[in-house]
Amino acid sequence: MANWTADLRVGNPVVDEDHGRLAFLINELTETVAARRSDRVMCDLLEELLAFAGEHFCREEQMMRRARFAGMARHKQQHDELLKELRLLVRAVGSGHRRVDEETLDWLRGWMAGHVRGADREMAAFLRGEGATVDMSTVA
């Protein structure tokens, strides 16, 4: 399970809410694997995870761009790499060449926890501490 604990909060309500949704989707995928549901169900969940991750990353990147966050290129590269890997996974599962297993779930949970505790915390600290003003109501 992707445990959504206080140490994964970055202090930005929009980002934290998105992270909670990502953890929920990873947990849904974990339950689907445990129940040995069909590849189609797994693929649907992966596609939902991919779509939501893309939306979330766009929100973060918009905040970083508006705040002129110097670490944006490195942060965006991490986003792009995950999206690429998720697209490959969706294709492989959708074509029947791969199933989601514990190793895949561990990778997803590890990526999320590492990214949140590292790059996202750095971004959130910048947004809070450097006087960057981002109107959260305009971040879609």
CNS distance restraints for C-alpha pairs under 8 A (distance, minus, plus):
assign (resid   1 and name CA) (resid  26 and name CA) 7.32 0.50 0.50
assign (resid   1 and name CA) (resid  27 and name CA) 5.25 0.50 0.50
assign (resid   1 and name CA) (resid  30 and name CA) 6.42 0.50 0.50
assign (resid   1 and name CA) (resid 109 and name CA) 7.81 0.50 0.50
assign (resid   2 and name CA) (resid  23 and name CA) 5.36 0.50 0.50
assign (resid   2 and name CA) (resid  24 and name CA) 7.49 0.50 0.50
assign (resid   2 and name CA) (resid  26 and name CA) 6.34 0.50 0.50
assign (resid   2 and name CA) (resid  27 and name CA) 5.82 0.50 0.50
assign (resid   2 and name CA) (resid 109 and name CA) 5.73 0.50 0.50
assign (resid   3 and name CA) (resid  23 and name CA) 7.09 0.50 0.50
assign (resid   4 and name CA) (resid   8 and name CA) 6.56 0.50 0.50
assign (resid   4 and name CA) (resid  20 and name CA) 6.47 0.50 0.50
assign (resid   4 and name CA) (resid  23 and name CA) 6.45 0.50 0.50
assign (resid   5 and name CA) (resid   9 and name CA) 7.38 0.50 0.50
assign (resid   7 and name CA) (resid 117 and name CA) 7.82 0.50 0.50
assign (resid   8 and name CA) (resid 113 and name CA) 7.03 0.50 0.50
assign (resid   8 and name CA) (resid 116 and name CA) 6.34 0.50 0.50
assign (resid   8 and name CA) (resid 117 and name CA) 6.41 0.50 0.50
assign (resid   9 and name CA) (resid  16 and name CA) 5.68 0.50 0.50
assign (resid   9 and name CA) (resid 116 and name CA) 7.94 0.50 0.50
assign (resid  10 and name CA) (resid  15 and name CA) 7.43 0.50 0.50
assign (resid  10 and name CA) (resid  16 and name CA) 6.40 0.50 0.50
assign (resid  10 and name CA) (resid 116 and name CA) 7.50 0.50 0.50
assign (resid  10 and name CA) (resid 117 and name CA) 7.95 0.50 0.50
assign (resid  10 and name CA) (resid 120 and name CA) 6.91 0.50 0.50
assign (resid  10 and name CA) (resid 121 and name CA) 5.36 0.50 0.50
assign (resid  10 and name CA) (resid 124 and name CA) 6.11 0.50 0.50
assign (resid  10 and name CA) (resid 125 and name CA) 7.98 0.50 0.50
assign (resid  11 and name CA) (resid  16 and name CA) 6.93 0.50 0.50
assign (resid  11 and name CA) (resid 124 and name CA) 6.95 0.50 0.50
assign (resid  12 and name CA) (resid  16 and name CA) 5.87 0.50 0.50
assign (resid  12 and name CA) (resid 124 and name CA) 6.59 0.50 0.50
assign (resid  13 and name CA) (resid  17 and name CA) 5.95 0.50 0.50
assign (resid  14 and name CA) (resid  18 and name CA) 6.29 0.50 0.50
assign (resid  14 and name CA) (resid 136 and name CA) 7.64 0.50 0.50
assign (resid  15 and name CA) (resid  19 and name CA) 6.13 0.50 0.50
assign (resid  15 and name CA) (resid  56 and name CA) 7.74 0.50 0.50
assign (resid  15 and name CA) (resid  60 and name CA) 7.33 0.50 0.50
assign (resid  16 and name CA) (resid  20 and name CA) 6.20 0.50 0.50
assign (resid  17 and name CA) (resid  21 and name CA) 6.43 0.50 0.50
assign (resid  18 and name CA) (resid  22 and name CA) 6.26 0.50 0.50
assign (resid  18 and name CA) (resid  56 and name CA) 6.36 0.50 0.50
assign (resid  19 and name CA) (resid  23 and name CA) 6.16 0.50 0.50
assign (resid  20 and name CA) (resid  24 and name CA) 6.16 0.50 0.50
assign (resid  21 and name CA) (resid  25 and name CA) 6.25 0.50 0.50
assign (resid  22 and name CA) (resid  26 and name CA) 6.26 0.50 0.50
assign (resid  22 and name CA) (resid  49 and name CA) 6.96 0.50 0.50
assign (resid  22 and name CA) (resid  52 and name CA) 7.47 0.50 0.50
assign (resid  22 and name CA) (resid  53 and name CA) 7.10 0.50 0.50
assign (resid  23 and name CA) (resid  27 and name CA) 6.11 0.50 0.50
assign (resid  24 and name CA) (resid  28 and name CA) 6.17 0.50 0.50
assign (resid  25 and name CA) (resid  29 and name CA) 6.21 0.50 0.50
assign (resid  25 and name CA) (resid  45 and name CA) 7.35 0.50 0.50
assign (resid  25 and name CA) (resid  48 and name CA) 7.91 0.50 0.50
assign (resid  25 and name CA) (resid  49 and name CA) 6.17 0.50 0.50
assign (resid  26 and name CA) (resid  30 and name CA) 6.17 0.50 0.50
assign (resid  26 and name CA) (resid  49 and name CA) 7.61 0.50 0.50
assign (resid  26 and name CA) (resid 105 and name CA) 7.54 0.50 0.50
assign (resid  26 and name CA) (resid 108 and name CA) 7.44 0.50 0.50
assign (resid  26 and name CA) (resid 109 and name CA) 7.38 0.50 0.50
assign (resid  27 and name CA) (resid  31 and name CA) 6.21 0.50 0.50
assign (resid  28 and name CA) (resid  32 and name CA) 6.14 0.50 0.50
assign (resid  28 and name CA) (resid  45 and name CA) 7.69 0.50 0.50
assign (resid  29 and name CA) (resid  33 and name CA) 6.20 0.50 0.50
assign (resid  29 and name CA) (resid  42 and name CA) 6.78 0.50 0.50
assign (resid  29 and name CA) (resid  45 and name CA) 6.46 0.50 0.50
assign (resid  29 and name CA) (resid  46 and name CA) 7.59 0.50 0.50
assign (resid  29 and name CA) (resid 105 and name CA) 7.95 0.50 0.50
assign (resid  30 and name CA) (resid  34 and name CA) 6.23 0.50 0.50
assign (resid  30 and name CA) (resid 105 and name CA) 6.77 0.50 0.50
assign (resid  31 and name CA) (resid  35 and name CA) 6.09 0.50 0.50
assign (resid  32 and name CA) (resid  36 and name CA) 6.13 0.50 0.50
assign (resid  32 and name CA) (resid  37 and name CA) 5.51 0.50 0.50
assign (resid  32 and name CA) (resid  41 and name CA) 7.74 0.50 0.50
assign (resid  32 and name CA) (resid  42 and name CA) 6.76 0.50 0.50
assign (resid  33 and name CA) (resid  37 and name CA) 6.37 0.50 0.50
assign (resid  33 and name CA) (resid  42 and name CA) 7.66 0.50 0.50
assign (resid  33 and name CA) (resid 100 and name CA) 6.75 0.50 0.50
assign (resid  33 and name CA) (resid 101 and name CA) 6.73 0.50 0.50
assign (resid  37 and name CA) (resid  41 and name CA) 6.44 0.50 0.50
assign (resid  37 and name CA) (resid  42 and name CA) 7.08 0.50 0.50
assign (resid  38 and name CA) (resid  42 and name CA) 6.42 0.50 0.50
assign (resid  39 and name CA) (resid  43 and name CA) 5.89 0.50 0.50
assign (resid  39 and name CA) (resid  93 and name CA) 6.42 0.50 0.50
assign (resid  39 and name CA) (resid  94 and name CA) 6.89 0.50 0.50
assign (resid  39 and name CA) (resid  96 and name CA) 7.16 0.50 0.50
assign (resid  39 and name CA) (resid  99 and name CA) 6.89 0.50 0.50
assign (resid  40 and name CA) (resid  44 and name CA) 6.09 0.50 0.50
assign (resid  40 and name CA) (resid  94 and name CA) 6.81 0.50 0.50
assign (resid  41 and name CA) (resid  45 and name CA) 6.31 0.50 0.50
assign (resid  42 and name CA) (resid  46 and name CA) 6.11 0.50 0.50
assign (resid  42 and name CA) (resid  93 and name CA) 7.64 0.50 0.50
assign (resid  42 and name CA) (resid 100 and name CA) 7.43 0.50 0.50
assign (resid  43 and name CA) (resid  47 and name CA) 6.04 0.50 0.50
assign (resid  43 and name CA) (resid  90 and name CA) 5.90 0.50 0.50
assign (resid  43 and name CA) (resid  93 and name CA) 6.05 0.50 0.50
assign (resid  43 and name CA) (resid  94 and name CA) 5.74 0.50 0.50
assign (resid  44 and name CA) (resid  48 and name CA) 6.23 0.50 0.50
assign (resid  45 and name CA) (resid  49 and name CA) 6.11 0.50 0.50
assign (resid  46 and name CA) (resid  50 and name CA) 6.00 0.50 0.50
assign (resid  46 and name CA) (resid  86 and name CA) 7.51 0.50 0.50
assign (resid  46 and name CA) (resid  89 and name CA) 7.98 0.50 0.50
assign (resid  46 and name CA) (resid  90 and name CA) 6.09 0.50 0.50
assign (resid  47 and name CA) (resid  51 and name CA) 6.06 0.50 0.50
assign (resid  47 and name CA) (resid  90 and name CA) 6.52 0.50 0.50
assign (resid  48 and name CA) (resid  52 and name CA) 6.07 0.50 0.50
assign (resid  49 and name CA) (resid  53 and name CA) 5.90 0.50 0.50
assign (resid  50 and name CA) (resid  54 and name CA) 6.14 0.50 0.50
assign (resid  50 and name CA) (resid  83 and name CA) 6.70 0.50 0.50
assign (resid  50 and name CA) (resid  86 and name CA) 6.23 0.50 0.50
assign (resid  50 and name CA) (resid  87 and name CA) 7.19 0.50 0.50
assign (resid  51 and name CA) (resid  55 and name CA) 6.35 0.50 0.50
assign (resid  52 and name CA) (resid  56 and name CA) 6.05 0.50 0.50
assign (resid  53 and name CA) (resid  57 and name CA) 5.97 0.50 0.50
assign (resid  53 and name CA) (resid  83 and name CA) 7.58 0.50 0.50
assign (resid  54 and name CA) (resid  58 and name CA) 6.18 0.50 0.50
assign (resid  54 and name CA) (resid  83 and name CA) 7.10 0.50 0.50
assign (resid  55 and name CA) (resid  59 and name CA) 6.41 0.50 0.50
assign (resid  56 and name CA) (resid  60 and name CA) 6.33 0.50 0.50
assign (resid  57 and name CA) (resid  61 and name CA) 5.99 0.50 0.50
assign (resid  57 and name CA) (resid  76 and name CA) 7.94 0.50 0.50
assign (resid  57 and name CA) (resid  79 and name CA) 6.51 0.50 0.50
assign (resid  58 and name CA) (resid  62 and name CA) 6.00 0.50 0.50
assign (resid  59 and name CA) (resid  63 and name CA) 6.33 0.50 0.50
assign (resid  59 and name CA) (resid 139 and name CA) 6.07 0.50 0.50
assign (resid  59 and name CA) (resid 140 and name CA) 6.32 0.50 0.50
assign (resid  60 and name CA) (resid  64 and name CA) 6.20 0.50 0.50
assign (resid  61 and name CA) (resid  65 and name CA) 5.96 0.50 0.50
assign (resid  61 and name CA) (resid  72 and name CA) 7.25 0.50 0.50
assign (resid  61 and name CA) (resid  76 and name CA) 6.96 0.50 0.50
assign (resid  62 and name CA) (resid  66 and name CA) 6.13 0.50 0.50
assign (resid  62 and name CA) (resid 139 and name CA) 7.11 0.50 0.50
assign (resid  63 and name CA) (resid  67 and name CA) 6.14 0.50 0.50
assign (resid  63 and name CA) (resid 134 and name CA) 6.40 0.50 0.50
assign (resid  63 and name CA) (resid 139 and name CA) 7.33 0.50 0.50
assign (resid  64 and name CA) (resid  68 and name CA) 5.87 0.50 0.50
assign (resid  64 and name CA) (resid  69 and name CA) 5.04 0.50 0.50
assign (resid  64 and name CA) (resid  72 and name CA) 6.17 0.50 0.50
assign (resid  64 and name CA) (resid 123 and name CA) 7.27 0.50 0.50
assign (resid  64 and name CA) (resid 127 and name CA) 7.88 0.50 0.50
assign (resid  65 and name CA) (resid  69 and name CA) 6.38 0.50 0.50
assign (resid  65 and name CA) (resid  72 and name CA) 7.31 0.50 0.50
assign (resid  66 and name CA) (resid 134 and name CA) 6.70 0.50 0.50
assign (resid  67 and name CA) (resid 127 and name CA) 6.86 0.50 0.50
assign (resid  67 and name CA) (resid 132 and name CA) 5.24 0.50 0.50
assign (resid  67 and name CA) (resid 133 and name CA) 6.64 0.50 0.50
assign (resid  67 and name CA) (resid 134 and name CA) 6.66 0.50 0.50
assign (resid  68 and name CA) (resid  72 and name CA) 7.97 0.50 0.50
assign (resid  69 and name CA) (resid 123 and name CA) 7.33 0.50 0.50
assign (resid  69 and name CA) (resid 126 and name CA) 7.20 0.50 0.50
assign (resid  69 and name CA) (resid 127 and name CA) 7.99 0.50 0.50
assign (resid  71 and name CA) (resid  75 and name CA) 6.21 0.50 0.50
assign (resid  71 and name CA) (resid 123 and name CA) 7.64 0.50 0.50
assign (resid  72 and name CA) (resid  76 and name CA) 5.85 0.50 0.50
assign (resid  73 and name CA) (resid  77 and name CA) 6.11 0.50 0.50
assign (resid  74 and name CA) (resid  78 and name CA) 6.58 0.50 0.50
assign (resid  75 and name CA) (resid  79 and name CA) 6.59 0.50 0.50
assign (resid  75 and name CA) (resid 119 and name CA) 6.14 0.50 0.50
assign (resid  76 and name CA) (resid  80 and name CA) 6.10 0.50 0.50
assign (resid  77 and name CA) (resid  81 and name CA) 6.11 0.50 0.50
assign (resid  78 and name CA) (resid  82 and name CA) 6.34 0.50 0.50
assign (resid  79 and name CA) (resid  83 and name CA) 6.23 0.50 0.50
assign (resid  80 and name CA) (resid  84 and name CA) 6.12 0.50 0.50
assign (resid  81 and name CA) (resid  85 and name CA) 6.27 0.50 0.50
assign (resid  82 and name CA) (resid  86 and name CA) 6.07 0.50 0.50
assign (resid  83 and name CA) (resid  87 and name CA) 6.08 0.50 0.50
assign (resid  84 and name CA) (resid  88 and name CA) 6.33 0.50 0.50
assign (resid  85 and name CA) (resid  89 and name CA) 6.16 0.50 0.50
assign (resid  86 and name CA) (resid  90 and name CA) 6.09 0.50 0.50
assign (resid  87 and name CA) (resid  91 and name CA) 6.24 0.50 0.50
assign (resid  88 and name CA) (resid  92 and name CA) 6.14 0.50 0.50
assign (resid  89 and name CA) (resid  93 and name CA) 6.03 0.50 0.50
assign (resid  89 and name CA) (resid  98 and name CA) 7.82 0.50 0.50
assign (resid  90 and name CA) (resid  94 and name CA) 5.78 0.50 0.50
assign (resid  91 and name CA) (resid  95 and name CA) 6.04 0.50 0.50
assign (resid  92 and name CA) (resid  96 and name CA) 6.24 0.50 0.50
assign (resid  92 and name CA) (resid  97 and name CA) 5.10 0.50 0.50
assign (resid  92 and name CA) (resid  98 and name CA) 5.30 0.50 0.50
assign (resid  92 and name CA) (resid  99 and name CA) 7.89 0.50 0.50
assign (resid  93 and name CA) (resid  97 and name CA) 5.91 0.50 0.50
assign (resid  93 and name CA) (resid  98 and name CA) 4.82 0.50 0.50
assign (resid  93 and name CA) (resid  99 and name CA) 5.58 0.50 0.50
assign (resid  93 and name CA) (resid 100 and name CA) 7.34 0.50 0.50
assign (resid 100 and name CA) (resid 104 and name CA) 5.89 0.50 0.50
assign (resid 100 and name CA) (resid 105 and name CA) 7.24 0.50 0.50
assign (resid 101 and name CA) (resid 105 and name CA) 6.33 0.50 0.50
assign (resid 102 and name CA) (resid 106 and name CA) 5.96 0.50 0.50
assign (resid 103 and name CA) (resid 107 and name CA) 6.18 0.50 0.50
assign (resid 104 and name CA) (resid 108 and name CA) 6.30 0.50 0.50
assign (resid 105 and name CA) (resid 109 and name CA) 6.14 0.50 0.50
assign (resid 106 and name CA) (resid 110 and name CA) 5.87 0.50 0.50
assign (resid 107 and name CA) (resid 111 and name CA) 5.94 0.50 0.50
assign (resid 108 and name CA) (resid 112 and name CA) 6.17 0.50 0.50
assign (resid 109 and name CA) (resid 113 and name CA) 6.14 0.50 0.50
assign (resid 110 and name CA) (resid 114 and name CA) 5.92 0.50 0.50
assign (resid 111 and name CA) (resid 115 and name CA) 5.90 0.50 0.50
assign (resid 112 and name CA) (resid 116 and name CA) 5.99 0.50 0.50
assign (resid 113 and name CA) (resid 117 and name CA) 5.99 0.50 0.50
assign (resid 114 and name CA) (resid 118 and name CA) 5.90 0.50 0.50
assign (resid 115 and name CA) (resid 119 and name CA) 5.36 0.50 0.50
assign (resid 115 and name CA) (resid 120 and name CA) 6.22 0.50 0.50
assign (resid 116 and name CA) (resid 120 and name CA) 4.70 0.50 0.50
assign (resid 116 and name CA) (resid 121 and name CA) 6.15 0.50 0.50
assign (resid 117 and name CA) (resid 121 and name CA) 5.64 0.50 0.50
assign (resid 118 and name CA) (resid 122 and name CA) 6.26 0.50 0.50
assign (resid 119 and name CA) (resid 123 and name CA) 6.20 0.50 0.50
assign (resid 120 and name CA) (resid 124 and name CA) 6.04 0.50 0.50
assign (resid 121 and name CA) (resid 125 and name CA) 5.99 0.50 0.50
assign (resid 122 and name CA) (resid 126 and name CA) 6.28 0.50 0.50
assign (resid 123 and name CA) (resid 127 and name CA) 6.23 0.50 0.50
assign (resid 124 and name CA) (resid 128 and name CA) 6.16 0.50 0.50
assign (resid 125 and name CA) (resid 129 and name CA) 5.60 0.50 0.50
assign (resid 125 and name CA) (resid 130 and name CA) 7.86 0.50 0.50
assign (resid 126 and name CA) (resid 130 and name CA) 5.32 0.50 0.50
assign (resid 126 and name CA) (resid 131 and name CA) 7.93 0.50 0.50
assign (resid 126 and name CA) (resid 132 and name CA) 7.32 0.50 0.50
assign (resid 127 and name CA) (resid 131 and name CA) 6.80 0.50 0.50
assign (resid 127 and name CA) (resid 132 and name CA) 5.15 0.50 0.50
assign (resid 127 and name CA) (resid 133 and name CA) 7.14 0.50 0.50
assign (resid 127 and name CA) (resid 134 and name CA) 7.76 0.50 0.50
assign (resid 128 and name CA) (resid 132 and name CA) 6.70 0.50 0.50
assign (resid 135 and name CA) (resid 139 and name CA) 7.18 0.50 0.50
